[in-house]
């Protein structure tokens, strides 16, 4: 207990330098956050429609403004981007990933295409044994016959 009139004054004792050091450490740790908050913001990245770029064997997915020659997307790239496959161009391996098709029917689609010619529309896939209206409706969102 303090004597009356002794006054509060500054705290003294062995823990004062530790408290000052901790206060400085906390203040110093806030400096990067304050600097980031005050930094000017650059223009937000713009989304681009992915397209195939580069020449084989080194190709990549890029934007129209990227360097390198433009090339069509491969079946694998179309699958990864969620784009529909053309049953006239896609191989059995890629068609096997289309819901409702599977590996067996994918091979049958390729065999039918080679034996009877290209499909004029997605609806023509019903000519393949094993693909009926229900299976075709399940696969339709992932298939698209493009003009050659």
Protein Blocks (a to p, Z undefined) as FASTA:
>chain_A
ZZehkanmjcedjklmmmmmmmmmmmmmmmmmmmmmmpccdddddddddddedjdfbdcd
ddfkbgcidddddfklmmmnopacdfklpcfklmmmpghkammlmmmmmmmmmmnopafb
fklmmmpghiafklmmmmmmmgccddZZ
